[in-house]
Amino acid sequence: MADAQGLDNVPVPIQIIDVPGPPNYNHYLPLYDAALNGDWDSALKFIEANEGAQNPIINDIQRTALHVAAGAGQSEFVIELVKTMDSEVLEQIDSANGDTALHFASLNASLDAVRAIRKKNKLSTQIRNTKGWTPLLLCAAYVTKDRKDILEYLCIKTKKDLESDMLPPNDHEAPIFSEYLGAELVCNVTAAGFYDVAFYLVKNYRNLATAQDGDGCTMLDVLAKKNSDFPSGTKLGFWKRRIYSLPGIKQVYLKKLVHVQALELLKCVCLEISSMPTKEDILVFLGSAVTHRKGKIFGIMYGTSPKKRLMACWRVESGNNILHLAARLPRPEVLSVVAGAALQMQRELQWFKEVEEIVQPTYKESENEENETPKDVFAREHQGLAEKGEKWLKDTASSCMVVGTLIITVVFAAAFTVPGGNYQDSDIIRKGTPIFLYEKPFTVFVVADVLAFFSSVMSVLMFLSILTSRYAMEDFLELLPKRLIVGLATLFFSIAAMMVAFSATLCMVLNQRLSWAFVPIGVIATFPVYLYVFLQFPLLIDMIHSTYWPDLFHGDSELA
């Protein structure tokens, strides 16, 4: 007991534990300011005075000077700083989002800065932040046209680095892109309009053609919404489309290059989709092509699939088949690609008829869960569009008929009040005969006047038939457009003939004194014709093309 009591009284030495204090980030404030402002001279002086100062973390969110400079877009500073840093420091991630300096550089710095970081540490392209994004995925999420070169570089180098021996052994078997993140990558690249980059990705990683991101969106869904990158989805006027076809124009060439890239991407994607093993997956994309009225996409998928006959007869949701989808009214931006409600209605009917030809005959009358056949769905969905088309046609016909009636009145009166008048002498043979009967301009006047009269009468009759039409939905397919085509064509011809007759009249009257006036008269007389050509002729050409050569699913000259 005594010994025990003695032990109790022995003083126990106190163990002093050295607890490190918080890092002194104030010491690195000069380096931080220099990195933020791109002042390399000041940074170099600080580094020389503090050996190794270029490597450590310099603020409380675990960022190095390279993080700060790359985030501020100080590319020259980044390039110089990387030369002095240890390579493993480039793998340092911050505590905010888990980003490396290369993540920041891919968004803010130049290609040279990105190249310098990657050259120093090839593993830096593979490090993922807290969202699972590599620098490539982050760049693609926020990419703009001026940073496309960085996107292309990272696409190539990310692939190269993963196939090299720089990865740890347990990562050698990892896929280059997980399906979810890969879908985000290719969807973002496609949405930015970089189809050549998207084509490169899909060509090298075929699974990306059908991969879905977190919202269930695929690159085909993105393409379906990119109407402006396709001629059929670009609301260009007639003359701009003609200019588009001319070679040697830079902007037009660049736009055409985008279309070609988009076509190649579509072919690659659709070939991949059409070979998919499951019926459900194919139907998702086939139904999307029909819903968004992407004829070339549908044509490529249908034309390249060995299951084409089965594809056209498979059921989709709620008992609908492909023809039910074609009967639905698309979004307004899809409809607005075609000018005029009547032509929009015609295009919808053409789509319905084209799809109707490839489905099994029994499916034309099959009912969905709402007991509606495809024709019932089409009639219900397109009732409002048919009414707008009827109004558009009546307004157009009424306006053109007024012009045609005025021409009839003018040329009819001109036939009985010929230029120069008639002989009024006592000679019975010559009495009432036009004075300029044997003049060549008089022959031109008579022929032009007759042609103007009869063509304007024909145009008025065509427009009258449009006004008195029954306006059934089937009439919008061919009957009404053909009548409008004939009416506009004959009206154009009557205007041109009337101006020829007018010019011939002036030539006869002014032949003796003002013979020099023939040329300016002819030039001025063509102005109304030119005006009509610029205002109405594009509509006429669009209607002719839409009625006789719709070409919805075939041909490679244009993209849908």
Buried (B, 14 or more C-beta within 10 A) or exposed (E): EEEEEEEEEEEEEEEEEEEEEEEEEEEBEBBBBBBBBBBBEBBBBBBEEBEEBBBBBBBEEBBBBBBBBBBBBBBBBBBBBBEBBEBEBBBBBBEEEBBBBBBBBBBBBBBEBBBBBBEBBBBBBBBBBEEEBBBBBBBBBEBEEEBBEBBBBBBBBBBEBBEEEBBEEEEEEEEBBBBEBBBBBBBBBBBBBBBBBBBBBBBEBBBBBBBBBEEEBBBBBBBBBBBEBBBBBBEEEBEEBEEBEEEEEEEBEEBBEBBEBBBBBBBBBBBBBBBBEEEEBBBBBBBBBBBBBBBBBBBBBBEBBEBEEEBBBBBBEEBBBBBBBBBBBBEEEBBEBBBBBBBBBBBBBBBBBBBBEBBEEEBBEBBBEEEBBBBBBBBEBBEEBBEBBBEBBBEBBEEBBEBBBEBBEBBBEBBEEBBBEBBEEEEEEEEEEBBBBEBEBBEBBBBBBBBBBBBBBBBBBBBBBBEEBEBEBEBBBBBBBBBBBBBBBBBBBBBBBBBBBBBBBBBBBBBEEEEEBBEEBBEBBBEBBEEBBEEBBBBBBBBBEBBEEBBBBEEEEEBB
